Amino acid sequence: MRKAEALLAFLALAPGLRHPRERLINLLWSDRAEEQARNSLRQALSSIKKSLGEVAELILHVDRKTVSLNAELVEVDALEFERLALEGDYESLASAADLYQGEFLEGMAIPDAACQEWLDGERQRFKRQYVEILFNLAETQLLSHDYAHAIKSAERLVEQDPLVESGWRLLMRSYFENGDRNHALQAYKRCHQVLRAELDVDPEPATAELRDRIAGGSIESKSAPSAQSGEASFADPAKNDHVIDSLVEAGLDEKLVAGSANEGEQDQPSIAVLPFDNMSGDPEQAHFADGITADIIDTLSKFKHLRTVSRHSTLVYKSDRPPIADIADHQGVRYILEGSVRKSGDRIRVNAELLDSRDESILWSERYDRDLDDLFAVQDDITREIALAMKVQLDDGDMARVRSKGATDIRAWELTMAAVDLQDTYIRQNIINARKLATEATRLDPGYAYAWISLGWTYWQEYYSGCSDSLDASIDEAEKAVKRARQIDPEYSEAYSLAGMIHLMKHEDEAAIEDCLRAVALEPGNAELQGLTAFAYVFAGDYASARVYDRNIRKLCPLRANWYFLIEAQIEVAAGNLEHAAEVYRQGLE
């Protein structure tokens, strides 16, 4: 039963996610009447349960409204393929390439337009990843003088994507470097034939020039340590510590050696996410677009090998959008993500595109027309595609959500985003209104950690500003919110930062700093957590340590929020730089 197979595949690509029955019906039986479509879904689920046998009840979760797979009990080769692709190291890429045995659900055709559109989209997505993997593998193998494997990878590459000439050039170089000039020239002829047959064009000048150089018997060849030799390169961060230790043991100065190893940091991928435009025509929906922007930034900031500019730094572009090159220059980044959101009833349309500021070329773009309940999946897909396009190596293959992590109710997420917007004003009535929204969010989705943290911040803000009717009660409520969030997610960075701020109010400086440092360790790319850590050190009177985290803020947030300036000003006052402190205060008040 084709529809049952497609249903199982759809569930398997997002194990643990509870899919509303309506979403599954609209995907697989969009051409049928509602009652007939519901019966078809029941039949498909029955077929899946039968194929799973005795473990069906453990693996397949079905209730009146939703259907899901138990993420802890299933292994999905497609997700493992994506995880390995995102790891990015040589062994992971090779393993990912071996996992790809053909197109997604090869040979399957679904007589339903919506389902076939989903199937075609997934096939194209996985194929794009596979092509990218093969290109990186072939390039690495060529540079490592592993010519036999480079030829194999490049042949697979041109088989998958014969119209992209960079793959053919890799194949030509690999054959030539392996001492086989004849096959290198034959590769050019094959490329020429394909381009003529499919596009009626000749190869690019770069391809023709390489052919001429091969025919002449000489091409420039880059070199690199063998991927299998065990030699290390400073381009591989995972091997830096071993190399540094070896050089220090040989008598070189440790600071000098570490400086050499870090020269590549300037090449670290960097991105600024511009505020997504609200295209709904309703100003009240602005917080919805802002929430999507914040979620994407927070997720990207989790990636160790990617520098993501803080949302505070890009808010200025909400009303004024300079040229891309100017934005990149001001923010100190290479890549720019921009997009728009239109919400209409229970449907959303999200447009997103990733730009390279060097030439303003579009590296990736996509339009999502989805049910509102699919919003979290859309956000995850955007961050995953950005990581792939920028070749970002993640610490693990999981696409961890940050603020939307654990959210199962879209209305709870929306209320929390609106509450955050109100909290940021530090106006008492807005804080009270934010508390009402966050409280309702926790009622709708009690397992949503960030809703509890947002609620906790409203109580902390009251305590800090002294506008609470009962300061002790406020701090107690903030602690309860932190405790609830930690029960949901013991490793939630924002819970640690709020806990640190609570300790500060109780004059427990050491505990405050410990919690703030833990928050930064969990999410080093989050400028707000860096700022709160600097604030904790200022509060404790350790201005030297505060300055370290203040510098980190400037890297992550070139256009800083006002309160960041106040931290810097307090540091300068403590250092006796009163004139500079006054100037910083003025900047913070502008």
C-alpha positions in Angstrom: 0.0 0.0 0.0 1.8 3.1 -1.3 0.0 5.6 0.8 0.9 3.7 4.0 4.6 3.6 3.0 4.5 7.3 2.3 2.8 8.0 5.6 5.4 5.9 7.5 8.2 7.8 5.7 6.7 11.2 6.5 6.4 10.2 10.2 10.0 8.8 10.2 11.5 12.1 9.0 10.3 13.8 12.2 10.1 11.1 14.9 8.7 12.4 18.1 6.7 15.2 16.4 3.0 14.8 16.9 1.4 15.3 13.5 -2.3 16.4 13.5 -4.5 14.0 11.6 -5.7 16.9 9.4 -2.1 17.5 8.2 -1.7 13.9 7.2 -5.0 13.8 5.5 -4.2 17.0 3.5 -0.9 15.5 2.5 -2.0 12.1 1.4 -5.6 12.3 0.5 -6.2 15.9 -0.5 -8.4 14.8 -3.4 -11.0 12.9 -1.3 -13.9 14.0 0.8 -13.3 14.4 4.5 -14.9 11.2 5.8 -13.4 9.1 3.0 -10.0 10.7 3.7 -10.3 9.9 7.5 -11.2 6.3 6.7 -8.2 6.0 4.4 -5.9 7.3 7.1 -7.3 4.7 9.6 -6.6 2.0 7.0 -3.1 3.2 6.4 -2.4 3.3 10.1 -3.8 -0.2 10.5 -1.5 -1.4 7.7 1.5 0.1 9.4 0.6 -1.5 12.7 0.2 -4.8 11.1 3.7 -4.6 9.5 5.3 -3.5 12.8 3.8 -6.6 14.5 4.1 -6.9 18.3 6.1 -3.7 18.8 3.5 -1.5 17.0 2.0 0.0 20.1 5.5 0.9 21.4 6.6 2.6 18.1 3.5 4.1 16.7 1.6 6.5 18.9 -1.9 7.3 17.7 -4.6 9.3 19.6 -7.7 11.1 18.5 -5.9 14.1 17.2 -2.3 13.2 16.4 0.0 10.5 15.1 3.7 10.1 15.8 6.6 7.7 16.0 8.6 7.0 19.2 11.9 8.8 18.5 13.7 6.7 21.1 12.8 3.4 19.4 13.4 4.1 15.7 16.5 4.5 13.6 16.0 6.4 10.4 18.7 6.1 7.7 17.7 9.4 6.1 18.1 11.3 9.4 21.5 9.5 10.0 22.5 10.7 6.5 21.6 14.3 7.4 23.4 14.0 10.7 26.6 12.8 9.1 26.4 15.5 6.4 26.2 18.2 9.1 29.1 16.7 11.0 31.3 17.7 8.0 34.5 15.8 8.8 36.0 13.4 6.3 34.9 10.2 7.9 31.3 11.4 8.4 31.0 12.6 4.8 32.3 9.2 3.5 29.8 7.4 5.7 27.0 9.7 4.5 27.9 9.0 0.9 27.8 5.3 1.5 24.3 5.6 3.1 22.9 7.2 0.0 21.8 4.2 -2.2 19.4 6.0 -4.5 16.7 8.7 -4.4 14.4 9.0 -1.5 11.6 6.3 -1.7 12.9 5.3 -5.1 10.3 4.2 -7.6 7.4 5.4 -5.6 4.8 7.5 -7.4 1.7 8.8 -5.5 -1.5 9.7 -7.3 -2.1 12.7 -5.1 -0.7 16.2 -6.1 0.1 17.3 -2.5 1.8 14.1 -1.6 3.8 13.9 -4.8 4.9 17.5 -4.3 6.2 16.6 -0.8 7.9 13.5 -2.2 9.6 15.4 -5.0 10.7 18.1 -2.6 12.3 15.6 -0.3 14.0 13.8 -3.1 15.5 17.1 -4.4 16.6 18.1 -0.9 18.4 14.8 -0.2 19.9 14.8 -3.7 21.3 18.3 -3.1 22.9 17.2 0.1 24.4 14.1 -1.6 25.8 16.2 -4.4 27.4 18.6 -1.9 28.8 15.6 0.0 30.4 14.1 -3.1 31.9 17.4 -4.1 33.5 18.0 -0.7 34.7 14.4 -0.6 36.3 14.5 -4.1 37.9 17.9 -3.3 39.3 16.6 0.0 40.6 13.4 -1.6 42.2 15.3 -4.5 44.0 17.7 -2.2 45.1 14.8 0.0 46.6 12.9 -3.0 44.1 10.1 -2.6 43.4 10.1 -6.3 41.7 6.7 -6.7 39.0 7.7 -4.2 38.8 11.2 -5.7 38.0 9.6 -9.1 35.4 7.4 -7.6 33.7 10.3 -5.7 33.9 12.6 -8.8 32.4 10.0 -11.1 29.5 9.6 -8.7 29.2 13.4 -8.6 28.9 13.9 -12.4 26.5 10.9 -12.5 24.2 12.7 -10.1 24.6 16.2 -11.4 26.1 16.1 -15.0 25.2 19.7 -15.8 27.4 21.3 -13.1 30.9 21.7 -14.6 32.8 22.1 -11.3 32.2 18.3 -10.9 33.6 17.6 -14.3 36.7 19.7 -13.5 37.2 17.8 -10.3 37.0 14.5 -12.3 39.5 15.8 -14.9 42.0 16.9 -12.3 41.7 13.6 -10.4 42.4 11.5 -13.4 45.3 13.7 -14.4 46.9 13.7 -11.0 46.5 9.9 -11.0 48.7 9.8 -14.1 45.8 9.1 -16.5 45.8 12.0 -19.0 43.7 10.0 -21.5 40.8 9.5 -19.1 41.1 13.2 -18.0 40.6 14.3 -21.6 37.8 11.8 -22.1 36.1 13.3 -19.1 36.2 16.7 -20.9 34.6 15.1 -24.0 31.9 13.5 -21.9 31.2 16.9 -20.3 31.0 18.5 -23.7 28.6 15.9 -25.0 26.2 16.2 -22.0 26.1 20.0 -22.2 25.5 20.0 -25.9 22.8 17.4 -25.7 21.0 18.9 -22.7 21.6 22.7 -22.9 23.1 23.2 -26.4 26.1 25.1 -25.0 29.8 24.6 -24.9 31.7 24.0 -21.6 32.7 27.1 -19.6 36.1 28.8 -20.3 37.5 27.4 -17.0 36.7 23.9 -18.1 38.2 24.4 -21.6 41.3 26.0 -20.1 41.8 23.0 -17.8 41.5 20.7 -20.9 44.2 22.6 -22.7 46.5 22.5 -19.7 46.0 18.8 -19.3 46.7 18.3 -23.0 49.9 20.3 -22.5 50.9 17.9 -19.6 51.0 20.4 -16.7 48.4 21.7 -14.2 48.9 23.4 -10.9 48.2 21.0 -8.1 47.4 22.0 -4.6 48.6 19.7 -1.8 47.4 18.8 1.7 48.1 16.2 4.3 46.5 12.8 3.5 43.1 12.3 5.0 44.3 8.9 6.0 47.9 9.7 7.0 47.0 10.9 10.5 48.8 14.2 9.8 47.1 17.3 11.3 46.3 20.7 9.8 45.4 23.9 11.6 42.4 23.9 9.3 41.0 21.1 11.3 40.0 22.6 14.7 39.6 19.2 16.2 43.3 18.5 15.8 44.6 21.9 17.0 45.2 21.0 20.6 47.4 18.0 19.7 49.4 20.1 17.3 49.8 22.9 19.8 51.0 20.5 22.5 53.5 19.0 20.2 55.0 22.4 19.2 55.1 23.6 22.8 57.0 20.4 23.8 59.4 21.2 21.0 60.2 24.5 22.8 58.1 27.1 21.0 56.2 29.7 23.0 52.7 28.6 23.7 51.1 32.0 23.0 52.8 32.2 19.6 51.8 28.7 18.7 48.2 29.2 19.8 48.1 32.4 17.7 49.2 30.5 14.6 46.6 27.9 15.2 43.8 30.5 15.5 44.7 32.4 12.3 41.9 30.6 10.6 39.3 32.0 13.0 38.8 35.0 10.6 37.4 32.4 8.1 34.8 31.1 10.5 31.4 31.3 8.8 29.4 34.3 10.1 25.8 35.3 9.6 23.4 38.1 10.4 19.7 37.2 10.4 17.6 40.3 9.4 14.2 40.8 10.9 11.7 38.9 8.8 9.1 41.2 7.2 5.5 40.9 8.4 3.5 40.6 5.2 0.2 39.9 7.0 -1.1 43.4 6.7 -1.8 43.4 10.4 0.6 45.3 12.6 -0.5 43.1 15.5 1.2 40.2 13.8 4.6 41.8 14.0 5.6 39.8 17.0 4.9 36.6 15.1 7.5 37.5 12.4 9.9 38.8 15.2 9.4 35.5 17.0 10.5 33.5 14.0 13.5 35.7 13.5 14.5 35.2 17.2 14.0 31.5 17.1 16.3 31.1 14.0 19.0 33.3 15.6 18.8 31.4 18.8 19.1 28.1 17.1 22.1 29.2 14.9 23.8 30.6 18.0 24.0 27.1 19.3 26.4 26.1 16.5 30.0 26.2 17.8 31.6 26.8 14.4 29.3 29.6 13.3 29.3 33.2 14.6 25.7 34.5 14.6 25.1 38.2 15.2 22.7 38.9 18.1 19.1 39.9 17.3 19.6 43.1 19.2 22.2 44.1 16.6 20.0 43.5 13.6 16.7 45.1 15.0 17.8 48.4 13.5 17.1 46.9 10.0 13.4 46.4 10.8 12.5 49.8 9.6 15.6 50.7 7.5 17.2 48.2 5.1 20.5 49.4 3.7 22.3 47.5 0.8 23.4 44.0 1.7 27.1 44.9 1.4 26.7 47.7 3.9 24.9 45.5 6.4 27.5 42.8 6.1 30.2 45.4 6.6 28.6 47.0 9.7 27.9 43.6 11.3 31.2 42.0 10.3 29.7 39.0 8.6 29.8 37.4 5.2 26.3 35.8 5.0 22.9 37.4 5.3 19.6 35.7 5.9 16.4 37.6 5.1 12.8 36.6 4.7 9.2 37.4 5.2 6.2 35.9 7.0 2.5 36.0 6.1 0.0 34.5 8.5 -3.6 34.0 7.4 -5.9 32.0 9.7 -4.3 28.6 10.2 -1.9 28.9 7.3 1.5 30.5 7.1 3.8 31.4 4.2 7.5 31.8 5.0 10.0 33.0 2.4 13.7 32.9 3.2 16.9 33.4 1.3 20.6 33.2 2.2 22.9 35.7 0.5 26.7 35.8 0.2 27.5 39.5 0.7 30.6 39.3 -1.4 28.7 39.2 -4.6 25.1 39.2 -3.3 24.5 35.8 -4.9 21.7 33.7 -3.5 23.1 30.5 -1.9 19.8 29.1 -0.9 16.2 30.2 -1.0 12.9 28.5 -0.2 9.2 29.3 0.1 7.1 27.4 2.7 3.3 27.2 2.4 2.3 25.2 5.4 -0.3 24.8 8.1 0.4 26.9 11.2 1.2 23.8 13.2 4.2 23.1 10.9 6.0 26.3 11.9 8.6 24.6 14.1 9.4 22.2 11.3 9.8 25.1 8.9 12.3 26.8 11.3 14.3 23.6 11.7 14.4 23.2 8.0 15.7 26.7 7.5 18.5 26.4 10.0 19.4 23.0 8.6 19.6 24.3 5.0 21.7 27.3 6.2 24.2 25.0 7.9 24.5 22.9 4.7 24.8 26.0 2.4 27.5 27.5 4.7 29.3 24.1 5.3 29.0 24.6 9.0 30.2 21.7 11.1 28.0 21.1 14.1 29.0 19.6 17.4 26.4 16.9 16.9 23.9 16.2 14.2 20.8 17.2 16.1 19.0 20.3 14.9 18.3 21.5 18.5 15.6 24.0 19.0 16.2 26.7 21.5 13.2 28.8 22.3 10.8 26.6 20.4 12.3 23.5 22.0 9.6 21.3 23.4 6.8 23.6 22.2 3.8 21.5 21.0 1.2 24.3 20.9 1.7 27.0 18.3 -0.6 29.4 20.3 1.6 29.0 23.3 4.7 29.8 21.2 3.0 32.9 19.8 1.9 34.1 23.2 5.5 33.7 24.5 6.9 35.7 21.6 4.5 38.5 22.3 5.4 38.4 26.0 9.1 38.7 25.2 8.4 41.8 23.1 6.6 43.4 26.0 9.2 42.4 28.6 12.0 44.1 26.6 10.4 47.5 27.2 10.9 47.3 31.0 7.7 49.3 31.5 5.7 48.1 34.5 2.3 47.7 32.8 4.0 45.9 29.9 5.7 43.5 32.3 2.3 42.8 33.9 0.7 42.2 30.5 3.7 40.0 29.5 3.1 37.9 32.6 -0.5 37.3 31.6 0.6 36.1 28.2 3.3 33.9 29.5 1.0 32.4 32.2 -1.5 31.5 29.5 1.3 30.0 27.4 2.3 27.7 30.3 -1.3 26.7 30.7 -1.6 25.8 27.1 1.7 24.1 26.9 3.1 23.2 30.3 6.1 21.4 28.8 7.4 24.5 26.9 10.5 25.5 28.9 10.9 29.0 27.4 7.3 30.0 28.3 8.3 29.3 32.0 11.5 31.3 31.6 9.6 34.2 30.1 7.2 34.1 33.0 10.2 34.0 35.5 11.8 37.1 33.9 8.6 39.1 34.5 9.0 38.5 38.3 12.7 39.1 38.2 12.2 42.4 36.4 9.7 43.5 39.0 12.2 42.7 41.8 15.1 44.4 40.1 13.2 47.6 39.4 11.7 47.6 42.9 8.1 48.0 41.5 6.8 44.8 43.1 4.2 44.8 45.8 6.2 42.0 47.5 9.8 41.7 46.5 10.2 38.4 48.4 7.2 36.9 46.6 8.5 38.1 43.2 11.8 36.4 43.6 10.1 33.2 44.9 7.9 33.1 41.8 10.9 33.6 39.6 12.7 30.7 41.3 9.6 28.5 40.8 9.6 29.2 37.1 13.3 28.3 36.8 12.7 25.1 38.7 9.9 24.2 36.3 12.0 24.9 33.2 14.9 22.8 34.5 12.6 19.9 35.2 11.6 20.1 31.5 15.1 20.6 30.2 18.0 20.2 32.7 20.5 21.6 30.2 18.5 24.7 29.2 20.9 27.6 28.9 18.3 30.4 29.5 17.2 28.7 32.7 20.8 28.9 34.0 21.1 32.6 33.1 17.9 33.5 34.9 18.9 31.4 37.9 22.2 33.4 37.9 20.3 36.7 38.0 18.2 35.5 40.9 21.3 34.6 42.8 22.6 38.1 42.2 19.5 39.6 43.7 20.0 37.4 46.8 23.7 38.5 47.0 24.9 35.0 46.2 27.6 36.2 43.8 29.6 32.9 43.4 26.5 30.9 42.7 25.3 33.6 40.2 28.6 33.5 38.3 28.6 29.7 38.3 25.2 29.6 36.7 26.0 32.3 34.2 29.1 30.5 33.1 27.2 27.3 32.7 24.7 29.2 30.5 27.5 30.5 28.3 29.1 27.1 28.0 25.8 25.6 26.8 25.3 28.4 24.2 28.5 30.4 23.6 27.1 32.2 20.6 24.3 34.0 22.5 25.2 37.6 23.1 22.5 38.1 25.7 24.0 35.3 27.9 27.4 36.8 27.5 25.9 40.1 28.6 24.3 38.7 31.6 27.6 37.0 32.6 29.4 40.4 32.3 26.6 41.9 34.4 27.1 39.3 37.1 30.8 40.0 37.2 30.2 43.7 37.4 27.6 43.1 40.2 30.3 41.0 42.1 33.0 43.7 41.6 35.2 41.6 39.3 35.6 44.1 36.5 38.5 42.4 34.8 36.4 39.3 34.1 33.5 41.4 33.2 35.6 43.1 30.5 36.3 39.7 28.9 32.6 39.0 28.4 31.9 42.6 27.3 34.4 42.0 24.5 32.5 38.9 23.5 29.3 40.9 23.3 30.9 43.3 20.8 31.8 40.4 18.5 28.4 38.9 18.6 26.4 42.2 18.7 28.2 45.0 16.7 25.1 47.2 17.1 24.5 46.7 20.8 21.4 47.0 22.9 21.3 49.9 25.4 21.9 47.8 28.5 25.2 46.4 27.0 26.5 50.0 26.9 25.7 50.4 30.6 27.8 47.3 31.4 30.8 48.7 29.5 30.3 52.1 31.2 30.4 50.6 34.7 33.6 48.7 33.8 35.2 51.9 32.6 34.2 53.8 35.8 35.8 51.1 37.9 39.0 51.4 35.8 39.0 55.1 36.3 38.3 56.0 32.7 35.6 58.5 33.6 35.6 60.5 30.3 35.2 57.3 28.2 32.6 56.0 30.7 30.5 59.1 30.2 30.7 58.8 26.4 29.6 55.1 26.6 26.7 56.1 28.9 25.6 58.7 26.3 25.7 56.1 23.5 23.6 53.8 25.7 21.0 56.5 26.2 20.7 57.4 22.5 
